[in-house]
């Protein structure tokens, strides 16, 4: 029998208590907290009571992971899979099925308990309607979607990501975000379109930026990269290889035996970088991952947290994992490890995410509330407190700068923009660094030679072609 953690036992206790009065519950546990372990124990307890249980997944990887997890708790499982067309054992108590497969075999089973993995996806709702009298657990790290308020009655959230990190169950995250202009991305059905993502990210200039920043912040680290599509994945993998970095890729077109071979090589440390697109977001646990590169933008909070969370498993000698965000996702969704309290009632208008800031010494992203960088101990100066504003409104951008490209401004004009808070200091630094004018900028700002050295070692950005 598996030894459960305290918060896992508490999750089970709350689920069982709520089932006395409510039928459909959400089990919310962050990525890496062990939701499969929790619902597997619920399956074991149901089996001991003689309760017929159906566990549902929508991915082959999750299907395999669940088979393994249920095997660990010692319950016999009747698999309902595309390759298994035999007549079902009507005396079985535990059934495991892919969501699309079970739809064709619904008359054969009548579960009293249904457990849905990755319940934030909307493709399970028809099945919920098919079993109105069943108790249901929807397991997810991110209960986001209109269907939660419609189909579920309560939510169990015992622990959050910051608590898991502080307790040593998840690794801390050292995040970086590259500044870019994403105004060219188009949105359809709540997500950026694949075509606009491809047009933005699938360019040699951006491949170079990924390689350069990998070498600056994560050289030699075991790294997983999430890209936009198959073509983008193949191209960025080639860029890594051409840079002398051991790298391979897997996509939906990679044959199973080749995929398994590549995953084994990555696990064993034979390759440093593993590129993929939409394959390893769920059902893939590799504690030795030290760096996650999110080489795409997404409007989906679940996808962002799933990608980032691939590096959060703890491992000996792993002080933290590095997160390189090339899609501006921190701006949309906040830090991976920021506190999140979930509710079944979906907000009609999404509230702004917690603001973040960049450490001027090590460039790591931090909560805007911290006064000391947790990675390099840089102490932020006390903010100047201003009294209430009086008088008339003033123009933020001076007229002599309007309509001009940032790359064409003098160092003095760039400093003027920075002081007006038109752009963040980190963005201005990248501009002057790309033009080899760091010494002049530092002299005008009163920065030390050490600051200049640190900036020179952090590489050149590719974000200087903005128009004010």
PyMOL commands that set and color helices and strands:
alter all, ss='L'
color gray80, all
select helices_A, chain A and resi 6-18+35-49+60-72+99-102+106-108+122-130+146-151+161-166+194-201+204-217+230-242+256-267+301-309+329-333+406-408+411-419+425-434+438-445+449-456
alter helices_A, ss='H'
color red, helices_A
select strands_A, chain A and resi 24-28+53-57+78-80+94-98+113-117+135-140+154-156+172-177+187-188+191-192+223-226+247-250+273-276+291-294+320-325+356-358+365-367
alter strands_A, ss='S'
color yellow, strands_A
deselect
rebuild
show_as cartoon
